[in-house]
Amino acid sequence: MTQVDVLLGLQWGDEGKGKIVDVLSPQYDLIARFQGGPNAGHTLEFDGKKFVLNTIPSGIFNEKTMNLIGNGVVIDPIILKRELDNLKAAGHDPIAKGKLVIARKAHLILPTHQLLDAANEQRMGKDKIGSTLKGIGPTYMDKTGRNGLRVGDTTLPDFKERYNKLVEKHKEILSHYEFEYDLTEKEAAFFEAIEFIKSIPHVDSEHYVNGFLKEGKKVLAEGAQGTLLDIDFGSYPFVTSSNTTTAGACTGLGIAPNRIGNVYGIFKAYCTRVGGGPFPTELDDEVGENLRQVGHEFGATTGRARRCGWIDIPALKYAIMLNGVTELIMMKADVLDGFDTIYACTHYEHNGETIDYMPYDIISVKPTPVLKAIAGWKTDVTKINKVEEIPANLAAYIAFLEKELEVPVKYLSVGPDRVQTLELI
């Protein structure tokens, strides 16, 4: 049997996973998304066009690759239908080409899940998590509470009855909030979308993926969000509702731990974060605003401005350890082209100590980053297409990170287009 390679984010999401999956997809027979929901926004650019995928795996544009939405994903049928309609309108129809399948065990996001999400954020006020309001959290709560509806349920004769039972439960909860809502339009769109996704083949993802492996085919597991948003190991409670780490690929697809092969860890040449929660290297000044504007740091799904700051090495070391990362991929080096000097956080000052790891109480006691100055390269790297053309100071920055992180950088991204990707080793 072959093994499953895993590609995931090492920061707070938005690292550029979609672009790299698109670049790597010709090397694989199957791209399998293993967790998260439509709060993810994977942006891909090629041939002068830009696409944003929320649920569909980023291998969808490679004609020879199959794509699986795994059992660990939570699916909003309305958003999935809209994604597929938009792709079809742009000349890409994965259903007609038979290149997309969905796990029967993937859970469904109901319109009332979104209402619960919005009502809870409204109640929390200034202490809100910063949810995308897509209903992700409430859906995972129903999943772990053993109340959820799954894709496979849509074909059962009593699906509508099951739906109504869960909606009544949600309405009871909503009655305790000061929150007004009207379900009429959303519910009609939901059932229209349910009929649509019945036309997409449903599979048992655990058998499907392992079948590929048994045949010696290559599989890439695609993660969403980032390691520092993991429900167990992220900056809780400012996290997402799923396991965004390599372990999540096992439970989100139905593969054994010893089937994991290479683990590609993606990170930006700096840091960003959306929503609330700790961010030790955040730059709440003109430098941070410069990073935001040059890097176009606005959410692909929500349009929200991302918080920006310098690269955080203790956080990266933590993420590499959790995931068993074998190769690194550095994104958006071009955003730092204009800086005379850039900085890297090597340690934290925390509770009177200098530490090189993320402390448990990072939320209640904000650590102070210890920054190392690094010479910038002051060169437009977006036009380079050979490793030999990489500016010396950028090469030195990469070498510094490899030494600190003890993992090689395999790919370097110098722009948003798929062709602006250099293989270093």
Rosetta blueprint (number, residue, H / E / L):
1 M L
2 T L
3 Q L
4 V E
5 D E
6 V E
7 L E
8 L E
9 G E
10 L L
11 Q L
12 W L
13 G L
14 D L
15 E L
16 G L
17 K H
18 G H
19 K H
20 I H
21 V H
22 D H
23 V H
24 L H
25 S H
26 P H
27 Q H
28 Y L
29 D L
30 L E
31 I E
32 A E
33 R E
34 F L
35 Q L
36 G E
37 G L
38 P L
39 N L
40 A L
41 G L
42 H E
43 T E
44 L E
45 E E
46 F E
47 D L
48 G L
49 K E
50 K E
51 F E
52 V E
53 L E
54 N L
55 T L
56 I L
57 P L
58 S L
59 G L
60 I L
61 F L
62 N L
63 E L
64 K L
65 T L
66 M E
67 N E
68 L E
69 I E
70 G L
71 N L
72 G L
73 V E
74 V E
75 I E
76 D L
77 P H
78 I H
79 I H
80 L H
81 K H
82 R H
83 E H
84 L H
85 D H
86 N H
87 L H
88 K H
89 A H
90 A L
91 G L
92 H L
93 D L
94 P L
95 I L
96 A L
97 K L
98 G L
99 K L
100 L E
101 V E
102 I E
103 A E
104 R L
105 K L
106 A L
107 H E
108 L E
109 I L
110 L L
111 P H
112 T H
113 H H
114 Q H
115 L H
116 L H
117 D H
118 A H
119 A H
120 N H
121 E H
122 Q H
123 R H
124 M H
125 G H
126 K H
127 D H
128 K L
129 I L
130 G L
131 S L
132 T L
133 L L
134 K L
135 G L
136 I H
137 G H
138 P H
139 T H
140 Y H
141 M H
142 D H
143 K H
144 T H
145 G L
146 R L
147 N L
148 G L
149 L L
150 R E
151 V H
152 G H
153 D H
154 T H
155 T H
156 L L
157 P L
158 D L
159 F H
160 K H
161 E H
162 R H
163 Y H
164 N H
165 K H
166 L H
167 V H
168 E H
169 K H
170 H H
171 K H
172 E H
173 I H
174 L H
175 S L
176 H L
177 Y L
178 E L
179 F L
180 E L
181 Y L
182 D L
183 L L
184 T H
185 E H
186 K H
187 E H
188 A H
189 A H
190 F H
191 F H
192 E H
193 A H
194 I H
195 E H
196 F H
197 I H
198 K L
199 S L
200 I L
201 P L
202 H E
203 V E
204 D L
205 S H
206 E H
207 H H
208 Y H
209 V H
210 N H
211 G H
212 F H
213 L H
214 K H
215 E L
216 G L
217 K L
218 K L
219 V E
220 L E
221 A E
222 E E
223 G L
224 A L
225 Q L
226 G L
227 T H
228 L H
229 L H
230 D L
231 I L
232 D L
233 F L
234 G L
235 S L
236 Y L
237 P L
238 F L
239 V L
240 T L
241 S L
242 S L
243 N L
244 T L
245 T L
246 T H
247 A H
248 G H
249 A H
250 C H
251 T H
252 G H
253 L H
254 G L
255 I L
256 A L
257 P H
258 N H
259 R H
260 I E
261 G E
262 N E
263 V E
264 Y E
265 G E
266 I E
267 F E
268 K E
269 A L
270 Y L
271 C E
272 T E
273 R E
274 V L
275 G L
276 G L
277 G L
278 P L
279 F L
280 P L
281 T L
282 E E
283 L L
284 D L
285 D L
286 E H
287 V H
288 G H
289 E H
290 N H
291 L H
292 R H
293 Q H
294 V H
295 G L
296 H L
297 E L
298 F E
299 G L
300 A L
301 T L
302 T L
303 G L
304 R L
305 A E
306 R L
307 R E
308 C E
309 G E
310 W L
311 I E
312 D E
313 I H
314 P H
315 A H
316 L H
317 K H
318 Y H
319 A H
320 I H
321 M H
322 L H
323 N H
324 G L
325 V L
326 T L
327 E E
328 L E
329 I E
330 M E
331 M E
332 K L
333 A H
334 D H
335 V H
336 L H
337 D L
338 G L
339 F L
340 D L
341 T E
342 I E
343 Y E
344 A E
345 C E
346 T E
347 H E
348 Y E
349 E E
350 H E
351 N L
352 G L
353 E E
354 T E
355 I E
356 D L
357 Y L
358 M L
359 P L
360 Y L
361 D L
362 I L
363 I L
364 S L
365 V L
366 K L
367 P L
368 T E
369 P E
370 V E
371 L E
372 K E
373 A E
374 I E
375 A E
376 G L
377 W L
378 K L
379 T L
380 D L
381 V L
382 T L
383 K L
384 I L
385 N L
386 K L
387 V H
388 E H
389 E H
390 I L
391 P L
392 A H
393 N H
394 L H
395 A H
396 A H
397 Y H
398 I H
399 A H
400 F H
401 L H
402 E H
403 K H
404 E H
405 L H
406 E L
407 V L
408 P L
409 V E
410 K E
411 Y E
412 L E
413 S E
414 V L
415 G L
416 P L
417 D E
418 R L
419 V L
420 Q L
421 T E
422 L E
423 E E
424 L L
425 I L
